Amino acid sequence: MTRFIDILTSQKATDRPAFWFMRQAGRYLPEYLEVRASCDGFLNLCYTPDKATEVTLQPIRRFDMDAAIIFSDILVIPHAMGMDVSFVKGEGPKLTPLTSQQDIEKLHTDETAICTHLQPVYNALRQTRTALPQDKALIGFAGAPWTLACYMLQGRGGNEFITAREYLYQNPQQASALIDRITDAVIIHLRAQIDAGADALQLFDSWAGLTPAPYLQACVIDPAIRIVAALRESHPQIPVIAFPRGIGAALGEYARQVKPAGISIDTNTPLATAAKAVEGLCAIQGNLDPLLLAADGDKAAAYVKEQMQMMKGVPYIVNLGHGIVPHTPIEHVERVCETIKSFQ
């Protein structure tokens, strides 16, 4: 059992915290950029198993992290459900937005269709698990239903998702039906990733903090309850980390109801506050600011050392509060990784 898995399954501290970083395989690495340049579009990279495997392994080779996360994207689920999805350079994701109940009803939720479409992702998982050292864990992932619904209703990325939130207010029953269909697809995708070799899973609810307060239970918490319960029933040995980014004061209630093996916290949530909120419920992961990591490697290392000292005796995984930003100097990542590995 790896250090990372041990923390999640035993709910006990190890001799030092485990660590991995969100978006640890990505644009800050020259070897990633080389592979990316050989692909005709971002989705092509996600759907080419040899290349997805290579970029998944790159940060493990460089930094000797405790876990690799498969290189993919949360928007492969809307793509597998039948939506047009593309990634435009300099603009990010583009989707043909859902605007009606008829659009929602057309979305695929058939297990065979979804798994056939996403077979390249599962092949990449199999190849990565074979190539990955046995002392390293492999993480599969999916976007949470509310976060995916934001993109599917808005038709693009953003920071506010105004169209998606207005749709929820104006069409709550249709939005609920959409959330239910996405939840079915997420469960299918996560189960298939386990069968392909994932040792753990992370559920990314990147836009949980944008959920209108009256709908937090229905759009964020209830779908997560259903996903974690379904996975626990089919694959009880596989731990799930939930990342309800920006959920703030509702973090403890989320952990109590969802019952994940671990919960990841964003940069705006103090680690001590979060640890108290979920104490006795699950392991805790996060909240190093990606911008601190990019700005000053020494300060980032000092912050991580301070947090590890504070979290001694707590089941804790060092990670960021969101993904590594592209302009992060490699030497800053090296500095933080060495600080974690030498901690006593």
C-alpha positions as CSV (number, residue, x, y, z in Angstrom):
1,M,0.0,0.0,0.0
2,T,1.4,3.4,-0.9
3,R,1.8,6.3,1.6
4,F,-1.0,8.2,-0.3
5,I,-3.5,5.4,-0.2
6,D,-2.6,4.5,3.4
7,I,-3.5,8.0,4.6
8,L,-6.9,7.9,2.9
9,T,-7.8,4.3,3.9
10,S,-6.4,4.3,7.5
11,Q,-7.3,7.9,8.3
12,K,-4.1,8.1,10.2
13,A,-0.9,10.2,9.8
14,T,2.2,8.6,8.2
15,D,5.8,9.4,9.0
16,R,5.5,12.4,6.6
17,P,2.5,13.6,4.6
18,A,2.0,12.3,1.1
19,F,2.0,14.8,-1.7
20,W,1.0,15.4,-5.3
21,F,-0.1,18.6,-7.1
22,M,-3.2,19.4,-9.1
23,R,-2.2,19.9,-12.8
24,Q,1.3,18.5,-12.0
25,A,1.5,17.4,-15.6
26,G,1.2,20.5,-17.7
27,R,2.4,23.6,-19.4
28,Y,5.1,24.5,-16.9
29,L,7.1,21.4,-18.0
30,P,9.1,21.6,-21.3
31,E,8.7,17.9,-21.8
32,Y,4.9,18.3,-21.7
33,L,5.0,21.2,-24.2
34,E,7.0,19.0,-26.5
35,V,4.4,16.2,-26.4
36,R,1.6,18.8,-26.7
37,A,3.1,20.3,-29.8
38,S,2.9,16.9,-31.5
39,C,-0.9,16.7,-31.0
40,D,-3.7,18.1,-33.2
41,G,-5.6,19.7,-30.4
42,F,-5.9,19.2,-26.6
43,L,-8.6,16.5,-26.8
44,N,-6.3,14.6,-29.2
45,L,-3.8,14.5,-26.4
46,C,-6.3,13.3,-23.9
47,Y,-7.5,10.6,-26.3
48,T,-4.1,9.3,-27.4
49,P,-3.2,6.7,-24.7
50,D,0.6,6.7,-25.3
51,K,0.9,10.4,-25.1
52,A,-1.5,10.8,-22.2
53,T,0.5,8.1,-20.3
54,E,3.8,9.9,-21.1
55,V,2.6,13.3,-19.7
56,T,1.1,11.6,-16.6
57,L,4.5,10.1,-15.8
58,Q,6.6,13.2,-16.5
59,P,6.1,14.9,-13.1
60,I,6.7,11.6,-11.2
61,R,10.1,11.2,-13.0
62,R,11.1,14.8,-12.2
63,F,9.8,15.2,-8.6
64,D,9.2,11.7,-7.2
65,M,5.7,12.5,-6.0
66,D,3.6,10.0,-4.1
67,A,0.8,9.9,-6.7
68,A,0.2,10.5,-10.4
69,I,-3.1,11.8,-11.7
70,I,-4.1,10.5,-15.1
71,F,-3.9,13.2,-17.8
72,S,-7.4,13.9,-19.1
73,D,-10.0,16.6,-18.7
74,I,-13.3,17.0,-16.8
75,L,-15.0,17.9,-20.1
76,V,-14.6,14.4,-21.6
77,I,-17.8,13.5,-19.9
78,P,-20.0,16.1,-21.7
79,H,-18.1,15.0,-24.9
80,A,-19.0,11.4,-24.2
81,M,-22.6,12.4,-23.5
82,G,-22.9,13.8,-27.1
83,M,-22.0,17.4,-26.7
84,D,-19.7,19.3,-29.1
85,V,-16.6,20.1,-27.1
86,S,-13.4,21.8,-28.3
87,F,-10.5,23.8,-26.8
88,V,-9.6,27.0,-28.5
89,K,-6.1,28.3,-28.1
90,G,-6.1,31.4,-25.9
91,E,-9.8,31.0,-25.1
92,G,-10.2,27.6,-23.4
93,P,-13.1,25.2,-23.7
94,K,-16.0,25.8,-26.1
95,L,-19.3,23.8,-26.0
96,T,-22.6,24.1,-27.8
97,P,-24.7,25.2,-24.8
98,L,-27.8,23.4,-23.6
99,T,-30.8,25.7,-23.8
100,S,-33.9,23.5,-23.4
101,Q,-35.3,20.4,-21.9
102,Q,-35.0,18.7,-25.3
103,D,-31.2,19.4,-25.3
104,I,-30.9,17.8,-21.9
105,E,-33.0,14.7,-22.9
106,K,-30.7,14.1,-25.9
107,L,-27.6,13.6,-23.7
108,H,-26.3,10.0,-23.6
109,T,-26.3,8.2,-20.3
110,D,-25.9,4.7,-21.7
111,E,-22.9,3.0,-20.1
112,T,-21.8,1.3,-23.2
113,A,-21.8,4.5,-25.3
114,I,-20.0,6.5,-22.6
115,C,-17.3,3.8,-22.0
116,T,-16.8,3.2,-25.7
117,H,-16.2,6.9,-26.3
118,L,-13.8,7.2,-23.3
119,Q,-12.0,3.9,-23.9
120,P,-8.8,5.8,-24.8
121,V,-8.8,7.3,-21.3
122,Y,-9.1,3.8,-19.8
123,N,-6.3,2.5,-22.0
124,A,-4.1,5.4,-20.8
125,L,-4.9,4.4,-17.2
126,R,-3.9,0.8,-17.9
127,Q,-0.7,1.8,-19.5
128,T,0.2,4.2,-16.8
129,R,-0.5,1.7,-14.0
130,T,1.8,-0.8,-15.7
131,A,4.6,1.8,-16.1
132,L,4.1,3.5,-12.7
133,P,6.3,2.2,-9.8
134,Q,4.3,0.1,-7.3
135,D,5.0,2.6,-4.5
136,K,3.2,5.4,-6.5
137,A,-0.6,5.7,-6.5
138,L,-2.6,6.4,-9.7
139,I,-5.5,8.8,-9.3
140,G,-8.5,8.9,-11.7
141,F,-10.9,11.8,-11.7
142,A,-14.1,13.4,-12.9
143,G,-15.7,16.8,-12.7
144,A,-18.6,17.0,-10.3
145,P,-22.2,17.4,-11.8
146,W,-22.6,21.0,-10.8
147,T,-19.3,22.1,-12.3
148,L,-19.9,20.1,-15.5
149,A,-23.4,21.6,-15.7
150,C,-21.9,25.1,-15.5
151,Y,-19.8,24.5,-18.7
152,M,-22.7,22.7,-20.4
153,L,-25.1,25.5,-19.8
154,Q,-22.7,28.4,-20.3
155,G,-21.0,26.9,-23.4
156,R,-17.5,28.0,-22.3
157,G,-15.3,28.5,-19.3
158,G,-15.4,31.6,-17.0
159,N,-15.3,32.8,-13.5
160,E,-18.9,33.7,-13.0
161,F,-21.0,31.3,-15.1
162,I,-23.9,33.8,-15.1
163,T,-25.9,32.0,-17.8
164,A,-25.7,28.7,-15.9
165,R,-26.7,30.2,-12.6
166,E,-29.6,32.1,-14.2
167,Y,-30.8,28.9,-15.9
168,L,-30.8,27.2,-12.4
169,Y,-33.1,30.0,-11.0
170,Q,-35.4,30.0,-14.1
171,N,-35.6,26.3,-14.7
172,P,-34.9,24.5,-11.5
173,Q,-36.6,21.2,-12.6
174,Q,-34.7,21.1,-15.9
175,A,-31.5,21.9,-14.1
176,S,-32.2,19.1,-11.6
177,A,-32.8,16.7,-14.5
178,L,-29.5,17.7,-16.0
179,I,-27.7,17.2,-12.7
180,D,-29.2,13.7,-12.4
181,R,-28.1,12.7,-15.9
182,I,-24.6,14.0,-15.4
183,T,-24.4,12.2,-12.0
184,D,-25.2,8.9,-13.8
185,A,-22.4,9.6,-16.3
186,V,-19.9,10.5,-13.6
187,I,-20.5,7.3,-11.8
188,I,-20.1,5.3,-15.0
189,H,-16.8,7.1,-15.8
190,L,-15.3,6.7,-12.4
191,R,-16.2,3.0,-12.1
192,A,-14.6,2.4,-15.5
193,Q,-11.4,4.2,-14.3
194,I,-11.2,2.0,-11.3
195,D,-11.5,-1.1,-13.5
196,A,-8.8,0.3,-15.7
197,G,-6.3,0.6,-12.8
198,A,-7.0,3.8,-10.7
199,D,-6.1,3.3,-7.1
200,A,-8.0,6.4,-5.9
201,L,-10.4,9.0,-7.4
202,Q,-10.8,12.8,-7.1
203,L,-14.1,14.5,-7.7
204,F,-13.5,18.1,-8.8
205,D,-16.3,20.5,-8.0
206,S,-14.3,23.5,-9.1
207,W,-17.3,25.8,-9.2
208,A,-19.1,24.6,-6.0
209,G,-18.5,28.1,-4.5
210,L,-20.7,29.7,-7.2
211,T,-23.7,27.6,-6.4
212,P,-26.7,29.7,-5.4
213,A,-27.2,29.1,-1.7
214,P,-30.7,27.7,-2.0
215,Y,-29.4,25.0,-4.4
216,L,-26.2,24.0,-2.6
217,Q,-27.7,20.8,-1.2
218,A,-29.4,19.8,-4.4
219,C,-26.7,20.7,-6.9
220,V,-23.5,20.0,-5.0
221,I,-24.0,17.9,-1.9
222,D,-26.7,15.4,-3.0
223,P,-25.0,14.4,-6.2
224,A,-21.7,13.9,-4.4
225,I,-23.5,11.7,-1.8
226,R,-24.9,9.6,-4.6
227,I,-21.5,9.3,-6.4
228,V,-19.5,8.4,-3.3
229,A,-22.1,5.9,-2.1
230,A,-22.3,4.2,-5.5
231,L,-18.5,3.9,-5.7
232,R,-18.3,2.6,-2.2
233,E,-20.9,-0.1,-3.0
234,S,-19.2,-1.3,-6.2
235,H,-15.5,-0.7,-5.2
236,P,-15.3,-0.3,-1.4
237,Q,-11.5,-0.5,-1.4
238,I,-11.0,2.6,-3.6
239,P,-10.9,5.9,-1.7
240,V,-12.5,9.1,-3.1
241,I,-11.2,12.6,-2.4
242,A,-13.8,15.4,-2.9
243,F,-12.8,18.9,-3.9
244,P,-15.8,21.3,-3.3
245,R,-13.8,24.4,-4.2
246,G,-15.0,27.6,-2.6
247,I,-17.6,25.9,-0.4
248,G,-16.4,27.9,2.6
249,A,-18.4,27.5,5.8
250,A,-20.3,24.5,4.4
251,L,-17.1,22.4,4.2
252,G,-17.8,20.4,7.4
253,E,-21.4,19.7,6.5
254,Y,-20.3,18.6,3.1
255,A,-17.8,16.1,4.7
256,R,-20.4,14.8,7.1
257,Q,-23.0,14.1,4.4
258,V,-20.8,13.0,1.5
259,K,-18.4,10.9,3.6
260,P,-15.4,11.0,1.3
261,A,-12.1,9.4,2.3
262,G,-10.5,12.8,1.9
263,I,-11.4,16.4,1.3
264,S,-9.3,18.9,-0.7
265,I,-9.4,22.6,0.3
266,D,-8.9,25.7,-1.7
267,T,-6.4,28.6,-1.0
268,N,-9.0,30.8,0.7
269,T,-9.7,28.2,3.4
270,P,-7.2,28.2,6.3
271,L,-5.8,24.7,6.8
272,A,-6.4,24.8,10.6
273,T,-10.0,25.9,10.1
274,A,-10.6,23.1,7.6
275,A,-8.9,20.5,9.7
276,K,-11.1,21.3,12.6
277,A,-14.3,21.3,10.5
278,V,-13.6,17.8,9.1
279,E,-11.8,16.3,12.2
280,G,-12.6,12.7,12.6
281,L,-14.5,12.6,9.3
282,C,-11.8,12.3,6.6
283,A,-8.3,13.0,5.6
284,I,-7.5,16.6,4.5
285,Q,-5.6,17.8,1.4
286,G,-4.5,21.2,0.1
287,N,-4.3,24.4,0.3
288,L,-0.9,25.8,-1.0
289,D,-1.6,28.8,-3.2
290,P,-0.4,28.1,-6.8
291,L,0.5,31.7,-7.1
292,L,2.8,31.5,-4.1
293,L,4.5,28.5,-5.6
294,A,5.0,30.5,-8.8
295,A,6.1,33.6,-7.1
296,D,8.6,32.4,-4.5
297,G,9.9,28.9,-4.1
298,D,11.6,29.6,-0.7
299,K,8.4,31.1,0.7
300,A,6.3,28.3,-0.6
301,A,8.6,25.7,0.9
302,A,8.6,27.6,4.3
303,Y,4.8,27.7,4.2
304,V,4.5,24.0,3.4
305,K,7.0,23.1,6.2
306,E,4.9,25.2,8.7
307,Q,1.7,23.5,7.6
308,M,3.2,20.0,7.9
309,Q,4.4,20.8,11.4
310,M,1.0,22.1,12.4
311,M,-0.7,19.0,10.9
312,K,1.5,16.4,12.6
313,G,-0.6,13.5,13.8
314,V,-3.4,14.4,11.3
315,P,-4.1,12.4,8.1
316,Y,-2.8,15.0,5.7
317,I,-1.8,15.2,2.0
318,V,0.2,18.2,0.8
319,N,-1.3,19.7,-2.4
320,L,-2.3,23.0,-3.9
321,G,-5.6,24.9,-3.5
322,H,-6.0,24.7,-7.3
323,G,-3.8,23.7,-10.3
324,I,-0.2,24.7,-11.0
325,V,-0.1,27.8,-13.2
326,P,1.8,27.6,-16.4
327,H,4.5,30.2,-15.5
328,T,5.6,28.3,-12.4
329,P,9.4,27.9,-12.3
330,I,10.4,24.3,-12.2
331,E,13.0,25.0,-9.5
332,H,10.2,26.3,-7.2
333,V,8.4,23.0,-7.5
334,E,11.7,21.1,-6.8
335,R,12.3,23.2,-3.7
336,V,8.8,22.4,-2.3
337,C,9.0,18.7,-3.1
338,E,12.4,18.3,-1.5
339,T,11.1,20.1,1.6
340,I,8.2,17.6,1.9
341,K,10.4,14.5,1.3
342,S,12.9,15.6,3.9
343,F,10.3,16.4,6.6
344,Q,10.6,14.6,9.9
